[in-house]
């Protein structure tokens, strides 16, 4: 029989990986609370209609190709969430958050699922840290989520951080701009790859994000949406840049920056970092003022970002950034079986109850002390507590430091105080 492997595009997060994950999630949670965000958990399964109406039929990598959808016996289809923002807005509307003090600032950490081709830092199941501000149009809200994202990467040690910034307009100015973009691209159809011709028919803005050969030169002369914004969008974009300038925060206007989802309006941004390989973008987000109406709710502006934890881990590794080493147990309790094993088990649970990290040496049959010492060394244990027959009789334990210090006999009644002093 062949050995069953994990499903394609999935990953196992092993103990060594969790040193990164714990560090990242801890920093993300700390910053979210510092900025006044409250945590929510959202369902992994939602009605498919939420994403069809919210994300948009033209969004390349969700509705068209990459959602995991199941039809139930009653004909209703449900989908494993491919992204978080639509779920945030659904929860805001359904739970009456519009009656809460506005704006509502929420964050979550959890998995999302996309049927996409696996590549470095991208999996069919991946975890995200998402922050959203709902119920606010002020460009200062855009700046707040942008700086939260930026500061997460600063706290983790990334260098050369800067924003890539653009505006995608709104329903008033985006359609006329798209007409101008399509007219320009139509004049150069012979230079477009087939995938970009397909994007033109479904979501022309995605052509701006094309990585096909020759597109850099071709798109350099394409119309820029920031030159075709309505008064409201232009004012918003100007105010946003003014706030970033006042904070002395580095950014670049990137007219080719678009997001692959239909609901984005006005601000879109990415955080870029140096020293992490060819893919400089580490996270992105933007504003989605029309999403609530798309899913049947009242007008509710929103802005937020998502950051993939796997992508952060890969970036840290590429940049040579290491999280603090996870704390190891202080002691290992060794024994010789029989009555000494019973005493060792009791001692191990006594130490854990006192909040002292402890490993217990397992041995169904008698196990050599040398083997138990090797186990202690492997796990960077500070002290081995040896429970022999004479120690049981004396209600004591032999403490052997692994840093080369002298071993000594300590009364069981005093061992907690002794180890905490150590």
C-alpha positions in Angstrom: 0.0 0.0 0.0 1.1 3.5 -0.7 1.5 5.9 2.1 -1.2 8.6 2.2 0.2 12.1 1.7 -1.3 15.4 2.6 -3.7 17.0 0.0 -2.1 19.0 -2.8 -1.6 22.7 -1.9 -1.9 22.1 1.9 0.8 22.2 4.5 1.7 20.8 7.9 2.7 23.6 10.4 5.3 21.7 12.5 6.6 22.7 16.0 9.6 24.5 14.5 7.3 26.5 12.3 5.2 27.6 15.3 8.1 29.6 16.7 7.4 31.9 13.8 3.6 31.6 14.0 3.4 32.4 17.7 5.7 35.4 17.3 3.7 36.8 14.3 0.2 36.2 15.8 1.4 37.6 19.1 2.6 40.8 17.5 -0.5 41.1 15.3 -2.8 40.7 18.3 -0.8 43.2 20.3 -1.0 45.8 17.6 -4.7 45.3 16.8 -5.5 45.9 20.4 -3.2 48.9 20.6 -5.1 50.4 17.7 -8.5 49.7 19.4 -9.6 46.7 17.2 -11.8 44.0 18.7 -11.5 40.3 17.7 -14.2 38.4 16.0 -14.3 34.9 14.5 -16.3 34.3 11.3 -17.7 31.1 9.8 -15.4 29.2 7.4 -18.6 28.3 5.5 -20.8 31.0 4.0 -23.6 30.9 1.4 -22.0 31.1 -2.0 -24.1 34.1 -2.9 -22.2 36.2 -0.4 -19.1 35.9 -2.6 -20.9 35.9 -5.9 -22.5 39.3 -5.1 -19.8 40.7 -2.8 -16.5 39.6 -4.4 -18.0 40.0 -7.9 -18.4 37.7 -10.8 -15.5 39.3 -12.7 -13.0 38.7 -9.9 -10.5 36.3 -11.5 -9.3 34.1 -8.8 -12.4 33.6 -6.6 -15.7 33.2 -8.2 -14.4 32.1 -11.7 -11.9 29.5 -10.8 -10.8 29.1 -7.2 -13.7 28.8 -4.7 -14.4 25.5 -3.0 -18.2 25.2 -3.3 -20.5 22.4 -2.3 -24.2 22.0 -3.2 -26.3 20.7 -0.3 -29.3 18.3 -0.7 -31.8 21.3 -0.7 -30.0 22.9 -3.7 -28.3 25.6 -1.6 -24.6 26.0 -2.2 -22.1 26.9 0.4 -18.5 27.9 -0.1 -15.4 27.7 2.1 -14.3 31.3 2.5 -11.8 32.4 0.0 -11.3 35.8 1.7 -12.5 37.6 4.8 -13.9 41.1 3.9 -17.3 40.0 2.6 -17.8 37.9 5.7 -16.9 40.9 7.9 -19.5 43.0 6.1 -22.1 40.3 6.3 -21.5 40.0 10.1 -21.7 43.7 10.5 -25.1 43.9 8.8 -26.6 40.7 10.3 -25.6 41.5 13.9 -26.8 45.1 13.8 -23.4 46.6 14.3 -24.6 49.8 12.6 -26.3 50.6 16.0 -22.9 50.3 17.8 -20.7 53.4 18.3 -19.1 54.0 14.9 -16.8 53.2 13.4 -16.6 49.5 14.2 -13.0 48.2 14.2 -12.6 44.4 14.0 -9.9 41.9 13.4 -9.6 38.2 13.0 -7.0 35.5 12.4 -7.9 32.3 10.6 -7.8 30.1 7.5 -9.0 30.8 4.0 -9.3 28.4 1.0 -8.5 28.9 -2.6 -8.1 26.4 -5.4 -5.0 27.9 -6.8 -1.7 26.7 -8.1 0.7 26.2 -5.2 3.8 28.4 -5.1 6.1 29.7 -2.4 4.1 31.2 0.4 0.8 30.4 -1.2 -1.3 27.4 -0.3 -4.8 26.2 -1.0 -5.4 26.6 2.7 -3.6 29.6 4.1 -4.1 31.7 7.3 -4.6 35.5 7.4 -4.5 38.3 9.8 -7.3 40.7 8.8 -8.2 44.2 10.2 -11.3 46.2 9.0 -12.8 49.6 9.9 -16.5 49.6 9.1 -18.7 52.7 9.0 -16.2 55.4 8.3 -15.3 57.4 5.2 -12.5 59.5 6.7 -9.1 59.0 4.9 -7.6 58.9 8.4 -9.2 55.4 8.7 -7.3 54.4 5.5 -4.1 55.6 7.1 -4.8 53.8 10.3 -5.2 50.4 8.7 -2.2 51.1 6.5 0.0 52.0 9.4 -1.2 49.0 11.5 -0.1 46.8 8.6 3.2 48.6 8.2 4.0 48.5 11.9 3.4 44.8 12.1 6.2 44.3 9.6 8.4 46.8 11.4 7.9 45.0 14.7 8.9 41.7 13.0 12.1 43.3 11.8 11.5 43.8 8.0 13.6 46.5 6.4 13.1 49.0 3.6 9.3 49.2 4.1 7.2 51.4 2.0 3.7 51.7 0.6 2.6 51.3 -3.0 -0.5 53.4 -3.3 -3.2 54.0 -5.9 -6.9 54.9 -6.2 -9.4 52.8 -8.1 -12.0 55.5 -8.1 -15.7 54.8 -7.5 -18.8 53.9 -9.5 -19.0 57.4 -10.8 -15.4 57.7 -12.2 -14.3 54.1 -12.6 -16.5 53.1 -15.6 -15.4 56.1 -17.7 -11.8 55.3 -16.9 -12.2 51.7 -17.8 -13.6 52.8 -21.2 -10.4 54.8 -21.8 -8.2 51.9 -20.7 -10.0 49.5 -23.0 -9.8 51.9 -25.9 -6.0 52.1 -25.4 -5.6 48.4 -25.1 -7.8 47.8 -28.2 -5.2 49.7 -30.2 -2.5 47.2 -29.0 -4.4 43.9 -29.1 -1.6 42.3 -31.2 0.8 42.8 -28.3 -1.5 41.3 -25.6 -1.1 37.7 -24.4 -4.2 35.6 -24.5 -4.7 35.8 -20.7 -4.7 39.6 -20.9 -7.3 39.5 -23.7 -9.5 37.3 -21.5 -9.0 39.8 -18.6 -10.1 42.6 -20.9 -13.5 41.0 -21.4 -14.1 40.3 -17.7 -12.1 42.8 -15.6 -10.0 45.2 -17.7 -8.3 46.7 -14.6 -6.5 43.3 -14.0 -4.6 43.9 -17.2 -2.7 46.6 -15.4 -1.4 43.9 -13.0 -0.2 41.8 -15.9 3.2 40.1 -15.6 3.4 39.0 -19.2 6.5 39.9 -21.2 6.4 43.4 -22.8 3.6 44.7 -20.7 5.8 47.1 -18.7 6.5 49.1 -21.8 3.0 48.9 -23.2 1.3 50.0 -20.0 3.7 52.8 -19.4 1.7 54.9 -21.8 -1.7 53.7 -20.7 -4.1 56.2 -19.1 -3.7 56.4 -15.3 -6.9 56.3 -13.2 -5.5 59.0 -10.8 -5.8 61.4 -13.7 -9.5 60.6 -14.2 -10.9 60.7 -10.6 -14.1 62.4 -9.8 -14.0 65.3 -7.3 -14.9 63.2 -4.3 -12.2 60.5 -5.1 -9.6 63.1 -5.9 -10.2 64.9 -2.6 -10.0 61.6 -0.7 -6.8 60.6 -2.4 -5.3 64.1 -1.8 -6.2 64.0 1.9 -4.8 60.5 2.3 -1.5 61.5 0.8 -1.4 64.6 3.0 -1.8 62.5 6.1 1.0 60.2 5.0 3.2 63.1 4.3 2.5 64.6 7.7 3.6 61.3 9.2 6.8 61.3 7.1 5.7 57.9 5.8 7.3 56.7 2.6 5.0 55.8 -0.3 5.0 55.6 -4.1 2.0 56.1 -6.5 1.7 52.9 -8.5 -0.8 53.4 -11.3 -0.7 49.6 -12.0 -1.7 48.7 -8.5 -5.1 47.1 -8.6 -6.7 44.5 -6.4 -8.2 41.3 -7.9 -11.6 41.8 -6.3 -14.5 43.9 -7.7 -15.6 45.6 -4.4 -12.5 47.9 -4.0 -13.2 51.6 -4.3 -10.8 54.6 -3.9 -7.8 53.6 -1.8 -5.8 50.5 -2.6 -2.3 49.8 -1.2 0.4 47.2 -0.7 3.3 47.1 1.8 6.6 46.3 0.2 9.8 45.3 1.9 13.5 44.8 0.9 15.5 41.7 1.1 12.7 39.1 0.6 13.2 37.9 -2.9 11.5 38.8 -6.2 8.1 39.3 -4.6 8.4 42.6 -2.7 4.7 42.9 -1.7 4.0 41.4 1.8 0.4 42.5 2.2 -2.3 44.6 0.8 -5.8 46.1 1.2 -7.9 49.0 0.5 -11.4 50.6 0.7 -14.7 49.0 -0.3 -17.5 51.5 0.2 -20.0 49.7 -2.0 -19.7 46.2 -0.7 -22.5 46.4 1.9 -25.0 47.4 -0.8 -23.8 44.6 -3.1 -24.8 42.0 -0.5 -28.2 43.7 0.3 -27.3 45.9 3.2 -27.4 49.7 3.8 -24.6 51.9 2.6 -21.7 51.2 4.8 -18.1 52.4 4.0 -15.2 50.2 4.9 -11.4 49.9 4.7 -9.0 47.1 5.7 -6.2 44.8 4.9 -5.2 41.1 5.0 -1.8 39.6 5.6 -1.0 36.0 5.0 0.9 34.4 7.9 2.6 31.9 5.6 3.8 34.8 3.4 5.1 36.6 6.5 7.0 33.4 7.6 8.6 33.0 4.2 9.5 36.7 4.1 11.2 36.4 7.5 13.1 33.4 6.5 14.3 35.1 3.2 15.3 38.2 5.2 17.2 36.1 7.8 14.8 37.2 10.6 14.4 34.7 13.4 11.8 34.8 16.1 12.8 34.4 19.7 13.5 30.8 20.6 10.4 29.2 22.2 10.7 28.6 25.9 11.7 25.1 26.8 10.8 23.2 30.0 13.1 23.9 33.0 13.4 20.4 34.2 13.3 16.8 33.2 12.3 14.2 35.8 14.3 11.0 35.4 13.7 7.7 37.2 14.6 4.0 37.3 11.1 2.5 37.0 8.9 0.9 39.7 8.4 3.0 42.7 10.8 5.6 41.4 8.6 6.1 38.3 5.5 6.6 40.5 7.4 9.2 42.5 8.7 10.9 39.3 5.1 11.2 37.9 3.9 12.8 41.1 6.9 15.2 41.1 6.3 16.2 37.4 2.7 17.1 38.1 3.6 18.9 41.3 6.1 21.1 39.3 3.6 21.8 36.5 1.0 22.9 39.1 3.6 25.4 40.3 4.0 26.7 36.7 7.4 25.1 36.2 7.8 23.6 32.7 8.6 20.0 33.1 9.2 16.9 30.9 8.7 13.5 32.3 11.0 10.7 31.0 8.8 7.9 29.7 9.8 4.3 30.0 7.4 1.3 29.8 10.4 -0.8 31.0 13.6 0.2 32.8 15.5 2.8 30.8 19.1 3.8 31.2 20.0 7.1 32.9 22.3 7.8 29.9 19.3 7.7 27.5 17.3 10.0 29.8 20.2 12.5 30.0 20.4 12.5 26.2 16.7 13.4 26.0 17.3 16.3 28.4 20.2 17.6 26.3 18.2 17.3 23.1 15.5 19.6 24.6 17.9 22.1 26.2 16.7 21.2 29.7 18.4 23.2 32.5 18.1 20.6 35.3 17.6 16.8 35.4 15.8 15.7 38.5 16.8 12.2 39.3 14.4 10.1 41.3 16.2 6.9 42.6 15.3 4.5 45.3 17.3 6.4 48.0 15.7 9.7 46.9 12.3 8.1 47.4 13.2 6.9 50.8 14.6 10.3 51.8 11.7 12.3 50.2 14.2 14.1 48.2 15.4 14.4 44.6 18.8 14.7 43.1 19.2 17.9 41.0 21.8 17.6 38.2 22.4 20.9 36.3 23.3 20.5 32.7 25.5 23.6 32.6 28.3 21.8 34.4 27.4 22.8 38.0 27.5 20.5 41.0 24.5 18.2 41.5 22.8 18.4 44.9 20.1 16.6 46.9 17.0 18.8 47.5 14.0 17.9 49.7 10.8 17.4 47.8 9.1 19.9 50.0 11.7 22.5 48.9 12.1 21.7 45.2 9.6 24.3 43.9 11.3 27.1 45.8 14.7 25.8 44.7 13.9 25.7 41.0 12.2 29.1 41.0 15.3 30.6 42.6 17.4 28.9 40.0 
